[in-house]
Amino acid sequence: MRPIKLTVASEEQKDKILRLAKNLKSKRDQGYDRVFIYQDLTLTQRAVRQKLVQELKERKSKGEQKPYNSERKDCDAKDERGHGDVKLKCFYTNACIVLGKMHELRERMQGYDIVGIVETWANGEIWDAELSIDGFNMFRLDRVGNAGGGLLIYTRTHQEMR
């Protein structure tokens, strides 16, 4: 076997390839069980990864039930109905042109702390005031030059942003 180097255009493509690579081992009858895909890391990234993997192995060997998040004490918090992690509520959606859907968006956002919206199709002709929502800070990124795209992030005004 000989290695090949594949360069992808975006982080999203890289993440998708690495995610799907895990499915190759199940395709033994097609010969894919001998294909290995690894992310190319810098020496510093490799050292950090090796340290984290070693730490995870040590935690597992000590019998920790959730070794991947044992530093956080709030991960298993429950609300009065027994639902998990009540610290932060997030909502994400693909709007496919948000401007005509602002009324619905305002209704659906109630009860959430962070809201992410992709495919807003917003552009420089749309004012921030048209997209703003009371009680939320707005972070906006429009696609420039082409139709489509765009991103809106809303955070409750009481959330501390760093």
Chimera marker file (.cmm) of the C-alpha trace (Angstrom):
<marker_set name="trace">
<marker id="1" x="0.000" y="0.000" z="0.000" r="1" g="1" b="0" radius="0.5"/>
<marker id="2" x="1.111" y="3.507" z="-0.753" r="1" g="1" b="0" radius="0.5"/>
<marker id="3" x="-0.086" y="6.653" z="0.990" r="1" g="1" b="0" radius="0.5"/>
<marker id="4" x="-1.719" y="9.476" z="-0.889" r="1" g="1" b="0" radius="0.5"/>
<marker id="5" x="-2.221" y="13.036" z="0.247" r="1" g="1" b="0" radius="0.5"/>
<marker id="6" x="-5.620" y="14.620" z="-0.187" r="1" g="1" b="0" radius="0.5"/>
<marker id="7" x="-6.163" y="18.352" z="0.207" r="1" g="1" b="0" radius="0.5"/>
<marker id="8" x="-9.716" y="19.553" z="0.793" r="1" g="1" b="0" radius="0.5"/>
<marker id="9" x="-11.169" y="23.023" z="0.378" r="1" g="1" b="0" radius="0.5"/>
<marker id="10" x="-12.667" y="23.515" z="3.824" r="1" g="1" b="0" radius="0.5"/>
<marker id="11" x="-12.725" y="22.370" z="7.449" r="1" g="1" b="0" radius="0.5"/>
<marker id="12" x="-16.283" y="21.122" z="6.901" r="1" g="1" b="0" radius="0.5"/>
<marker id="13" x="-15.151" y="18.814" z="4.097" r="1" g="1" b="0" radius="0.5"/>
<marker id="14" x="-12.275" y="17.532" z="6.224" r="1" g="1" b="0" radius="0.5"/>
<marker id="15" x="-14.588" y="16.845" z="9.163" r="1" g="1" b="0" radius="0.5"/>
<marker id="16" x="-17.069" y="15.026" z="6.930" r="1" g="1" b="0" radius="0.5"/>
<marker id="17" x="-14.363" y="12.829" z="5.403" r="1" g="1" b="0" radius="0.5"/>
<marker id="18" x="-12.953" y="11.930" z="8.820" r="1" g="1" b="0" radius="0.5"/>
<marker id="19" x="-16.452" y="11.175" z="10.138" r="1" g="1" b="0" radius="0.5"/>
<marker id="20" x="-17.329" y="8.961" z="7.178" r="1" g="1" b="0" radius="0.5"/>
<marker id="21" x="-13.958" y="7.205" z="7.296" r="1" g="1" b="0" radius="0.5"/>
<marker id="22" x="-15.117" y="5.371" z="10.403" r="1" g="1" b="0" radius="0.5"/>
<marker id="23" x="-17.666" y="3.533" z="8.233" r="1" g="1" b="0" radius="0.5"/>
<marker id="24" x="-15.029" y="2.072" z="5.915" r="1" g="1" b="0" radius="0.5"/>
<marker id="25" x="-14.122" y="-0.812" z="8.235" r="1" g="1" b="0" radius="0.5"/>
<marker id="26" x="-17.674" y="-2.166" z="7.902" r="1" g="1" b="0" radius="0.5"/>
<marker id="27" x="-17.207" y="-2.507" z="4.125" r="1" g="1" b="0" radius="0.5"/>
<marker id="28" x="-14.838" y="-5.481" z="4.350" r="1" g="1" b="0" radius="0.5"/>
<marker id="29" x="-16.399" y="-7.332" z="1.427" r="1" g="1" b="0" radius="0.5"/>
<marker id="30" x="-15.517" y="-4.366" z="-0.805" r="1" g="1" b="0" radius="0.5"/>
<marker id="31" x="-11.895" y="-4.210" z="0.375" r="1" g="1" b="0" radius="0.5"/>
<marker id="32" x="-12.225" y="-0.944" z="2.267" r="1" g="1" b="0" radius="0.5"/>
<marker id="33" x="-11.219" y="-2.479" z="5.597" r="1" g="1" b="0" radius="0.5"/>
<marker id="34" x="-7.583" y="-1.844" z="4.622" r="1" g="1" b="0" radius="0.5"/>
<marker id="35" x="-8.096" y="1.880" z="3.955" r="1" g="1" b="0" radius="0.5"/>
<marker id="36" x="-6.960" y="4.210" z="6.716" r="1" g="1" b="0" radius="0.5"/>
<marker id="37" x="-7.606" y="7.933" z="6.803" r="1" g="1" b="0" radius="0.5"/>
<marker id="38" x="-5.706" y="10.140" z="9.193" r="1" g="1" b="0" radius="0.5"/>
<marker id="39" x="-5.750" y="13.866" z="9.692" r="1" g="1" b="0" radius="0.5"/>
<marker id="40" x="-2.359" y="15.435" z="9.070" r="1" g="1" b="0" radius="0.5"/>
<marker id="41" x="-1.318" y="17.198" z="12.271" r="1" g="1" b="0" radius="0.5"/>
<marker id="42" x="1.587" y="19.465" z="13.086" r="1" g="1" b="0" radius="0.5"/>
<marker id="43" x="4.124" y="18.205" z="15.626" r="1" g="1" b="0" radius="0.5"/>
<marker id="44" x="2.562" y="20.386" z="18.312" r="1" g="1" b="0" radius="0.5"/>
<marker id="45" x="-0.953" y="19.120" z="17.484" r="1" g="1" b="0" radius="0.5"/>
<marker id="46" x="0.298" y="15.518" z="17.588" r="1" g="1" b="0" radius="0.5"/>
<marker id="47" x="1.878" y="16.044" z="21.001" r="1" g="1" b="0" radius="0.5"/>
<marker id="48" x="-1.324" y="17.576" z="22.386" r="1" g="1" b="0" radius="0.5"/>
<marker id="49" x="-3.423" y="14.756" z="20.911" r="1" g="1" b="0" radius="0.5"/>
<marker id="50" x="-1.113" y="12.062" z="22.311" r="1" g="1" b="0" radius="0.5"/>
<marker id="51" x="-1.294" y="13.682" z="25.748" r="1" g="1" b="0" radius="0.5"/>
<marker id="52" x="-5.107" y="13.803" z="25.630" r="1" g="1" b="0" radius="0.5"/>
<marker id="53" x="-5.374" y="10.186" z="24.443" r="1" g="1" b="0" radius="0.5"/>
<marker id="54" x="-3.041" y="9.047" z="27.215" r="1" g="1" b="0" radius="0.5"/>
<marker id="55" x="-5.030" y="10.993" z="29.814" r="1" g="1" b="0" radius="0.5"/>
<marker id="56" x="-8.279" y="9.435" z="28.539" r="1" g="1" b="0" radius="0.5"/>
<marker id="57" x="-6.786" y="5.922" z="28.748" r="1" g="1" b="0" radius="0.5"/>
<marker id="58" x="-5.619" y="6.564" z="32.313" r="1" g="1" b="0" radius="0.5"/>
<marker id="59" x="-9.037" y="7.816" z="33.366" r="1" g="1" b="0" radius="0.5"/>
<marker id="60" x="-10.737" y="4.789" z="31.794" r="1" g="1" b="0" radius="0.5"/>
<marker id="61" x="-8.303" y="2.415" z="33.520" r="1" g="1" b="0" radius="0.5"/>
<marker id="62" x="-9.179" y="4.053" z="36.868" r="1" g="1" b="0" radius="0.5"/>
<marker id="63" x="-12.839" y="3.236" z="36.232" r="1" g="1" b="0" radius="0.5"/>
<marker id="64" x="-14.198" y="6.715" z="35.566" r="1" g="1" b="0" radius="0.5"/>
<marker id="65" x="-17.683" y="6.449" z="34.048" r="1" g="1" b="0" radius="0.5"/>
<marker id="66" x="-17.358" y="9.579" z="31.908" r="1" g="1" b="0" radius="0.5"/>
<marker id="67" x="-13.627" y="10.211" z="31.548" r="1" g="1" b="0" radius="0.5"/>
<marker id="68" x="-14.086" y="12.602" z="28.641" r="1" g="1" b="0" radius="0.5"/>
<marker id="69" x="-15.768" y="15.289" z="30.756" r="1" g="1" b="0" radius="0.5"/>
<marker id="70" x="-14.737" y="14.556" z="34.308" r="1" g="1" b="0" radius="0.5"/>
<marker id="71" x="-13.285" y="18.063" z="34.748" r="1" g="1" b="0" radius="0.5"/>
<marker id="72" x="-16.756" y="19.588" z="34.409" r="1" g="1" b="0" radius="0.5"/>
<marker id="73" x="-19.054" y="19.209" z="37.380" r="1" g="1" b="0" radius="0.5"/>
<marker id="74" x="-22.177" y="20.602" z="35.661" r="1" g="1" b="0" radius="0.5"/>
<marker id="75" x="-22.397" y="18.147" z="32.746" r="1" g="1" b="0" radius="0.5"/>
<marker id="76" x="-24.866" y="15.904" z="34.535" r="1" g="1" b="0" radius="0.5"/>
<marker id="77" x="-27.067" y="18.686" z="35.900" r="1" g="1" b="0" radius="0.5"/>
<marker id="78" x="-30.797" y="18.010" z="35.620" r="1" g="1" b="0" radius="0.5"/>
<marker id="79" x="-33.793" y="20.300" z="35.756" r="1" g="1" b="0" radius="0.5"/>
<marker id="80" x="-36.938" y="19.628" z="37.791" r="1" g="1" b="0" radius="0.5"/>
<marker id="81" x="-38.314" y="17.352" z="35.033" r="1" g="1" b="0" radius="0.5"/>
<marker id="82" x="-35.114" y="15.287" z="34.842" r="1" g="1" b="0" radius="0.5"/>
<marker id="83" x="-33.846" y="16.753" z="31.578" r="1" g="1" b="0" radius="0.5"/>
<marker id="84" x="-30.079" y="17.016" z="31.203" r="1" g="1" b="0" radius="0.5"/>
<marker id="85" x="-27.612" y="19.921" z="31.126" r="1" g="1" b="0" radius="0.5"/>
<marker id="86" x="-29.798" y="22.891" z="31.951" r="1" g="1" b="0" radius="0.5"/>
<marker id="87" x="-26.981" y="25.415" z="31.913" r="1" g="1" b="0" radius="0.5"/>
<marker id="88" x="-27.353" y="26.595" z="28.324" r="1" g="1" b="0" radius="0.5"/>
<marker id="89" x="-30.095" y="26.048" z="25.755" r="1" g="1" b="0" radius="0.5"/>
<marker id="90" x="-29.173" y="26.342" z="22.082" r="1" g="1" b="0" radius="0.5"/>
<marker id="91" x="-31.179" y="26.325" z="18.879" r="1" g="1" b="0" radius="0.5"/>
<marker id="92" x="-29.878" y="25.947" z="15.321" r="1" g="1" b="0" radius="0.5"/>
<marker id="93" x="-31.716" y="26.136" z="12.008" r="1" g="1" b="0" radius="0.5"/>
<marker id="94" x="-31.281" y="26.585" z="8.268" r="1" g="1" b="0" radius="0.5"/>
<marker id="95" x="-33.514" y="29.534" z="7.418" r="1" g="1" b="0" radius="0.5"/>
<marker id="96" x="-33.222" y="29.606" z="3.615" r="1" g="1" b="0" radius="0.5"/>
<marker id="97" x="-34.001" y="33.347" z="3.526" r="1" g="1" b="0" radius="0.5"/>
<marker id="98" x="-34.620" y="34.585" z="7.052" r="1" g="1" b="0" radius="0.5"/>
<marker id="99" x="-36.121" y="38.000" z="6.366" r="1" g="1" b="0" radius="0.5"/>
<marker id="100" x="-39.672" y="36.802" z="5.652" r="1" g="1" b="0" radius="0.5"/>
<marker id="101" x="-39.551" y="34.457" z="8.653" r="1" g="1" b="0" radius="0.5"/>
<marker id="102" x="-38.614" y="36.871" z="11.434" r="1" g="1" b="0" radius="0.5"/>
<marker id="103" x="-42.001" y="36.626" z="13.176" r="1" g="1" b="0" radius="0.5"/>
<marker id="104" x="-41.757" y="32.829" z="13.345" r="1" g="1" b="0" radius="0.5"/>
<marker id="105" x="-38.117" y="33.056" z="14.411" r="1" g="1" b="0" radius="0.5"/>
<marker id="106" x="-38.948" y="35.420" z="17.284" r="1" g="1" b="0" radius="0.5"/>
<marker id="107" x="-41.554" y="32.942" z="18.550" r="1" g="1" b="0" radius="0.5"/>
<marker id="108" x="-39.310" y="29.891" z="18.219" r="1" g="1" b="0" radius="0.5"/>
<marker id="109" x="-36.351" y="31.565" z="19.960" r="1" g="1" b="0" radius="0.5"/>
<marker id="110" x="-38.168" y="31.983" z="23.260" r="1" g="1" b="0" radius="0.5"/>
<marker id="111" x="-36.494" y="29.923" z="25.990" r="1" g="1" b="0" radius="0.5"/>
<marker id="112" x="-33.134" y="29.643" z="24.199" r="1" g="1" b="0" radius="0.5"/>
<marker id="113" x="-29.844" y="31.271" z="25.194" r="1" g="1" b="0" radius="0.5"/>
<marker id="114" x="-27.965" y="30.927" z="21.888" r="1" g="1" b="0" radius="0.5"/>
<marker id="115" x="-29.516" y="30.707" z="18.429" r="1" g="1" b="0" radius="0.5"/>
<marker id="116" x="-27.569" y="29.969" z="15.253" r="1" g="1" b="0" radius="0.5"/>
<marker id="117" x="-29.056" y="30.489" z="11.805" r="1" g="1" b="0" radius="0.5"/>
<marker id="118" x="-27.408" y="29.540" z="8.519" r="1" g="1" b="0" radius="0.5"/>
<marker id="119" x="-28.474" y="30.342" z="4.954" r="1" g="1" b="0" radius="0.5"/>
<marker id="120" x="-29.894" y="33.714" z="6.009" r="1" g="1" b="0" radius="0.5"/>
<marker id="121" x="-29.459" y="35.131" z="2.517" r="1" g="1" b="0" radius="0.5"/>
<marker id="122" x="-28.954" y="38.515" z="4.195" r="1" g="1" b="0" radius="0.5"/>
<marker id="123" x="-26.907" y="41.120" z="2.344" r="1" g="1" b="0" radius="0.5"/>
<marker id="124" x="-25.856" y="44.748" z="2.636" r="1" g="1" b="0" radius="0.5"/>
<marker id="125" x="-29.315" y="45.957" z="1.584" r="1" g="1" b="0" radius="0.5"/>
<marker id="126" x="-30.847" y="44.487" z="4.765" r="1" g="1" b="0" radius="0.5"/>
<marker id="127" x="-30.393" y="46.601" z="7.880" r="1" g="1" b="0" radius="0.5"/>
<marker id="128" x="-29.399" y="45.146" z="11.237" r="1" g="1" b="0" radius="0.5"/>
<marker id="129" x="-32.622" y="46.581" z="12.685" r="1" g="1" b="0" radius="0.5"/>
<marker id="130" x="-34.629" y="44.296" z="10.386" r="1" g="1" b="0" radius="0.5"/>
<marker id="131" x="-32.863" y="41.250" z="11.846" r="1" g="1" b="0" radius="0.5"/>
<marker id="132" x="-32.503" y="42.300" z="15.479" r="1" g="1" b="0" radius="0.5"/>
<marker id="133" x="-34.549" y="40.613" z="18.191" r="1" g="1" b="0" radius="0.5"/>
<marker id="134" x="-35.290" y="42.180" z="21.576" r="1" g="1" b="0" radius="0.5"/>
<marker id="135" x="-33.381" y="40.550" z="24.424" r="1" g="1" b="0" radius="0.5"/>
<marker id="136" x="-30.617" y="39.188" z="22.146" r="1" g="1" b="0" radius="0.5"/>
<marker id="137" x="-27.235" y="40.364" z="20.908" r="1" g="1" b="0" radius="0.5"/>
<marker id="138" x="-26.813" y="39.732" z="17.203" r="1" g="1" b="0" radius="0.5"/>
<marker id="139" x="-23.671" y="38.673" z="15.345" r="1" g="1" b="0" radius="0.5"/>
<marker id="140" x="-24.015" y="38.748" z="11.589" r="1" g="1" b="0" radius="0.5"/>
<marker id="141" x="-21.921" y="37.481" z="8.673" r="1" g="1" b="0" radius="0.5"/>
<marker id="142" x="-23.297" y="37.944" z="5.158" r="1" g="1" b="0" radius="0.5"/>
<marker id="143" x="-22.011" y="36.231" z="2.047" r="1" g="1" b="0" radius="0.5"/>
<marker id="144" x="-20.553" y="38.873" z="-0.236" r="1" g="1" b="0" radius="0.5"/>
<marker id="145" x="-20.715" y="38.611" z="-4.020" r="1" g="1" b="0" radius="0.5"/>
<marker id="146" x="-23.123" y="35.677" z="-4.364" r="1" g="1" b="0" radius="0.5"/>
<marker id="147" x="-26.699" y="34.949" z="-3.412" r="1" g="1" b="0" radius="0.5"/>
<marker id="148" x="-27.350" y="32.601" z="-0.536" r="1" g="1" b="0" radius="0.5"/>
<marker id="149" x="-25.223" y="31.805" z="2.474" r="1" g="1" b="0" radius="0.5"/>
<marker id="150" x="-25.010" y="34.015" z="5.507" r="1" g="1" b="0" radius="0.5"/>
<marker id="151" x="-24.918" y="33.417" z="9.234" r="1" g="1" b="0" radius="0.5"/>
<marker id="152" x="-26.668" y="34.930" z="12.239" r="1" g="1" b="0" radius="0.5"/>
<marker id="153" x="-25.826" y="34.172" z="15.850" r="1" g="1" b="0" radius="0.5"/>
<marker id="154" x="-28.081" y="35.498" z="18.591" r="1" g="1" b="0" radius="0.5"/>
<marker id="155" x="-27.085" y="35.388" z="22.257" r="1" g="1" b="0" radius="0.5"/>
<marker id="156" x="-29.277" y="36.395" z="25.176" r="1" g="1" b="0" radius="0.5"/>
<marker id="157" x="-28.193" y="39.791" z="26.443" r="1" g="1" b="0" radius="0.5"/>
<marker id="158" x="-27.577" y="38.349" z="29.919" r="1" g="1" b="0" radius="0.5"/>
<marker id="159" x="-25.043" y="35.830" z="28.525" r="1" g="1" b="0" radius="0.5"/>
<marker id="160" x="-21.415" y="36.767" z="29.129" r="1" g="1" b="0" radius="0.5"/>
<marker id="161" x="-19.552" y="36.720" z="25.816" r="1" g="1" b="0" radius="0.5"/>
<marker id="162" x="-15.781" y="36.213" z="25.770" r="1" g="1" b="0" radius="0.5"/>
<link id1="1" id2="2" r="1" g="1" b="0" radius="0.2"/>
<link id1="2" id2="3" r="1" g="1" b="0" radius="0.2"/>
<link id1="3" id2="4" r="1" g="1" b="0" radius="0.2"/>
<link id1="4" id2="5" r="1" g="1" b="0" radius="0.2"/>
<link id1="5" id2="6" r="1" g="1" b="0" radius="0.2"/>
<link id1="6" id2="7" r="1" g="1" b="0" radius="0.2"/>
<link id1="7" id2="8" r="1" g="1" b="0" radius="0.2"/>
<link id1="8" id2="9" r="1" g="1" b="0" radius="0.2"/>
<link id1="9" id2="10" r="1" g="1" b="0" radius="0.2"/>
<link id1="10" id2="11" r="1" g="1" b="0" radius="0.2"/>
<link id1="11" id2="12" r="1" g="1" b="0" radius="0.2"/>
<link id1="12" id2="13" r="1" g="1" b="0" radius="0.2"/>
<link id1="13" id2="14" r="1" g="1" b="0" radius="0.2"/>
<link id1="14" id2="15" r="1" g="1" b="0" radius="0.2"/>
<link id1="15" id2="16" r="1" g="1" b="0" radius="0.2"/>
<link id1="16" id2="17" r="1" g="1" b="0" radius="0.2"/>
<link id1="17" id2="18" r="1" g="1" b="0" radius="0.2"/>
<link id1="18" id2="19" r="1" g="1" b="0" radius="0.2"/>
<link id1="19" id2="20" r="1" g="1" b="0" radius="0.2"/>
<link id1="20" id2="21" r="1" g="1" b="0" radius="0.2"/>
<link id1="21" id2="22" r="1" g="1" b="0" radius="0.2"/>
<link id1="22" id2="23" r="1" g="1" b="0" radius="0.2"/>
<link id1="23" id2="24" r="1" g="1" b="0" radius="0.2"/>
<link id1="24" id2="25" r="1" g="1" b="0" radius="0.2"/>
<link id1="25" id2="26" r="1" g="1" b="0" radius="0.2"/>
<link id1="26" id2="27" r="1" g="1" b="0" radius="0.2"/>
<link id1="27" id2="28" r="1" g="1" b="0" radius="0.2"/>
<link id1="28" id2="29" r="1" g="1" b="0" radius="0.2"/>
<link id1="29" id2="30" r="1" g="1" b="0" radius="0.2"/>
<link id1="30" id2="31" r="1" g="1" b="0" radius="0.2"/>
<link id1="31" id2="32" r="1" g="1" b="0" radius="0.2"/>
<link id1="32" id2="33" r="1" g="1" b="0" radius="0.2"/>
<link id1="33" id2="34" r="1" g="1" b="0" radius="0.2"/>
<link id1="34" id2="35" r="1" g="1" b="0" radius="0.2"/>
<link id1="35" id2="36" r="1" g="1" b="0" radius="0.2"/>
<link id1="36" id2="37" r="1" g="1" b="0" radius="0.2"/>
<link id1="37" id2="38" r="1" g="1" b="0" radius="0.2"/>
<link id1="38" id2="39" r="1" g="1" b="0" radius="0.2"/>
<link id1="39" id2="40" r="1" g="1" b="0" radius="0.2"/>
<link id1="40" id2="41" r="1" g="1" b="0" radius="0.2"/>
<link id1="41" id2="42" r="1" g="1" b="0" radius="0.2"/>
<link id1="42" id2="43" r="1" g="1" b="0" radius="0.2"/>
<link id1="43" id2="44" r="1" g="1" b="0" radius="0.2"/>
<link id1="44" id2="45" r="1" g="1" b="0" radius="0.2"/>
<link id1="45" id2="46" r="1" g="1" b="0" radius="0.2"/>
<link id1="46" id2="47" r="1" g="1" b="0" radius="0.2"/>
<link id1="47" id2="48" r="1" g="1" b="0" radius="0.2"/>
<link id1="48" id2="49" r="1" g="1" b="0" radius="0.2"/>
<link id1="49" id2="50" r="1" g="1" b="0" radius="0.2"/>
<link id1="50" id2="51" r="1" g="1" b="0" radius="0.2"/>
<link id1="51" id2="52" r="1" g="1" b="0" radius="0.2"/>
<link id1="52" id2="53" r="1" g="1" b="0" radius="0.2"/>
<link id1="53" id2="54" r="1" g="1" b="0" radius="0.2"/>
<link id1="54" id2="55" r="1" g="1" b="0" radius="0.2"/>
<link id1="55" id2="56" r="1" g="1" b="0" radius="0.2"/>
<link id1="56" id2="57" r="1" g="1" b="0" radius="0.2"/>
<link id1="57" id2="58" r="1" g="1" b="0" radius="0.2"/>
<link id1="58" id2="59" r="1" g="1" b="0" radius="0.2"/>
<link id1="59" id2="60" r="1" g="1" b="0" radius="0.2"/>
<link id1="60" id2="61" r="1" g="1" b="0" radius="0.2"/>
<link id1="61" id2="62" r="1" g="1" b="0" radius="0.2"/>
<link id1="62" id2="63" r="1" g="1" b="0" radius="0.2"/>
<link id1="63" id2="64" r="1" g="1" b="0" radius="0.2"/>
<link id1="64" id2="65" r="1" g="1" b="0" radius="0.2"/>
<link id1="65" id2="66" r="1" g="1" b="0" radius="0.2"/>
<link id1="66" id2="67" r="1" g="1" b="0" radius="0.2"/>
<link id1="67" id2="68" r="1" g="1" b="0" radius="0.2"/>
<link id1="68" id2="69" r="1" g="1" b="0" radius="0.2"/>
<link id1="69" id2="70" r="1" g="1" b="0" radius="0.2"/>
<link id1="70" id2="71" r="1" g="1" b="0" radius="0.2"/>
<link id1="71" id2="72" r="1" g="1" b="0" radius="0.2"/>
<link id1="72" id2="73" r="1" g="1" b="0" radius="0.2"/>
<link id1="73" id2="74" r="1" g="1" b="0" radius="0.2"/>
<link id1="74" id2="75" r="1" g="1" b="0" radius="0.2"/>
<link id1="75" id2="76" r="1" g="1" b="0" radius="0.2"/>
<link id1="76" id2="77" r="1" g="1" b="0" radius="0.2"/>
<link id1="77" id2="78" r="1" g="1" b="0" radius="0.2"/>
<link id1="78" id2="79" r="1" g="1" b="0" radius="0.2"/>
<link id1="79" id2="80" r="1" g="1" b="0" radius="0.2"/>
<link id1="80" id2="81" r="1" g="1" b="0" radius="0.2"/>
<link id1="81" id2="82" r="1" g="1" b="0" radius="0.2"/>
<link id1="82" id2="83" r="1" g="1" b="0" radius="0.2"/>
<link id1="83" id2="84" r="1" g="1" b="0" radius="0.2"/>
<link id1="84" id2="85" r="1" g="1" b="0" radius="0.2"/>
<link id1="85" id2="86" r="1" g="1" b="0" radius="0.2"/>
<link id1="86" id2="87" r="1" g="1" b="0" radius="0.2"/>
<link id1="87" id2="88" r="1" g="1" b="0" radius="0.2"/>
<link id1="88" id2="89" r="1" g="1" b="0" radius="0.2"/>
<link id1="89" id2="90" r="1" g="1" b="0" radius="0.2"/>
<link id1="90" id2="91" r="1" g="1" b="0" radius="0.2"/>
<link id1="91" id2="92" r="1" g="1" b="0" radius="0.2"/>
<link id1="92" id2="93" r="1" g="1" b="0" radius="0.2"/>
<link id1="93" id2="94" r="1" g="1" b="0" radius="0.2"/>
<link id1="94" id2="95" r="1" g="1" b="0" radius="0.2"/>
<link id1="95" id2="96" r="1" g="1" b="0" radius="0.2"/>
<link id1="96" id2="97" r="1" g="1" b="0" radius="0.2"/>
<link id1="97" id2="98" r="1" g="1" b="0" radius="0.2"/>
<link id1="98" id2="99" r="1" g="1" b="0" radius="0.2"/>
<link id1="99" id2="100" r="1" g="1" b="0" radius="0.2"/>
<link id1="100" id2="101" r="1" g="1" b="0" radius="0.2"/>
<link id1="101" id2="102" r="1" g="1" b="0" radius="0.2"/>
<link id1="102" id2="103" r="1" g="1" b="0" radius="0.2"/>
<link id1="103" id2="104" r="1" g="1" b="0" radius="0.2"/>
<link id1="104" id2="105" r="1" g="1" b="0" radius="0.2"/>
<link id1="105" id2="106" r="1" g="1" b="0" radius="0.2"/>
<link id1="106" id2="107" r="1" g="1" b="0" radius="0.2"/>
<link id1="107" id2="108" r="1" g="1" b="0" radius="0.2"/>
<link id1="108" id2="109" r="1" g="1" b="0" radius="0.2"/>
<link id1="109" id2="110" r="1" g="1" b="0" radius="0.2"/>
<link id1="110" id2="111" r="1" g="1" b="0" radius="0.2"/>
<link id1="111" id2="112" r="1" g="1" b="0" radius="0.2"/>
<link id1="112" id2="113" r="1" g="1" b="0" radius="0.2"/>
<link id1="113" id2="114" r="1" g="1" b="0" radius="0.2"/>
<link id1="114" id2="115" r="1" g="1" b="0" radius="0.2"/>
<link id1="115" id2="116" r="1" g="1" b="0" radius="0.2"/>
<link id1="116" id2="117" r="1" g="1" b="0" radius="0.2"/>
<link id1="117" id2="118" r="1" g="1" b="0" radius="0.2"/>
<link id1="118" id2="119" r="1" g="1" b="0" radius="0.2"/>
<link id1="119" id2="120" r="1" g="1" b="0" radius="0.2"/>
<link id1="120" id2="121" r="1" g="1" b="0" radius="0.2"/>
<link id1="121" id2="122" r="1" g="1" b="0" radius="0.2"/>
<link id1="122" id2="123" r="1" g="1" b="0" radius="0.2"/>
<link id1="123" id2="124" r="1" g="1" b="0" radius="0.2"/>
<link id1="124" id2="125" r="1" g="1" b="0" radius="0.2"/>
<link id1="125" id2="126" r="1" g="1" b="0" radius="0.2"/>
<link id1="126" id2="127" r="1" g="1" b="0" radius="0.2"/>
<link id1="127" id2="128" r="1" g="1" b="0" radius="0.2"/>
<link id1="128" id2="129" r="1" g="1" b="0" radius="0.2"/>
<link id1="129" id2="130" r="1" g="1" b="0" radius="0.2"/>
<link id1="130" id2="131" r="1" g="1" b="0" radius="0.2"/>
<link id1="131" id2="132" r="1" g="1" b="0" radius="0.2"/>
<link id1="132" id2="133" r="1" g="1" b="0" radius="0.2"/>
<link id1="133" id2="134" r="1" g="1" b="0" radius="0.2"/>
<link id1="134" id2="135" r="1" g="1" b="0" radius="0.2"/>
<link id1="135" id2="136" r="1" g="1" b="0" radius="0.2"/>
<link id1="136" id2="137" r="1" g="1" b="0" radius="0.2"/>
<link id1="137" id2="138" r="1" g="1" b="0" radius="0.2"/>
<link id1="138" id2="139" r="1" g="1" b="0" radius="0.2"/>
<link id1="139" id2="140" r="1" g="1" b="0" radius="0.2"/>
<link id1="140" id2="141" r="1" g="1" b="0" radius="0.2"/>
<link id1="141" id2="142" r="1" g="1" b="0" radius="0.2"/>
<link id1="142" id2="143" r="1" g="1" b="0" radius="0.2"/>
<link id1="143" id2="144" r="1" g="1" b="0" radius="0.2"/>
<link id1="144" id2="145" r="1" g="1" b="0" radius="0.2"/>
<link id1="145" id2="146" r="1" g="1" b="0" radius="0.2"/>
<link id1="146" id2="147" r="1" g="1" b="0" radius="0.2"/>
<link id1="147" id2="148" r="1" g="1" b="0" radius="0.2"/>
<link id1="148" id2="149" r="1" g="1" b="0" radius="0.2"/>
<link id1="149" id2="150" r="1" g="1" b="0" radius="0.2"/>
<link id1="150" id2="151" r="1" g="1" b="0" radius="0.2"/>
<link id1="151" id2="152" r="1" g="1" b="0" radius="0.2"/>
<link id1="152" id2="153" r="1" g="1" b="0" radius="0.2"/>
<link id1="153" id2="154" r="1" g="1" b="0" radius="0.2"/>
<link id1="154" id2="155" r="1" g="1" b="0" radius="0.2"/>
<link id1="155" id2="156" r="1" g="1" b="0" radius="0.2"/>
<link id1="156" id2="157" r="1" g="1" b="0" radius="0.2"/>
<link id1="157" id2="158" r="1" g="1" b="0" radius="0.2"/>
<link id1="158" id2="159" r="1" g="1" b="0" radius="0.2"/>
<link id1="159" id2="160" r="1" g="1" b="0" radius="0.2"/>
<link id1="160" id2="161" r="1" g="1" b="0" radius="0.2"/>
<link id1="161" id2="162" r="1" g="1" b="0" radius="0.2"/>
</marker_set>
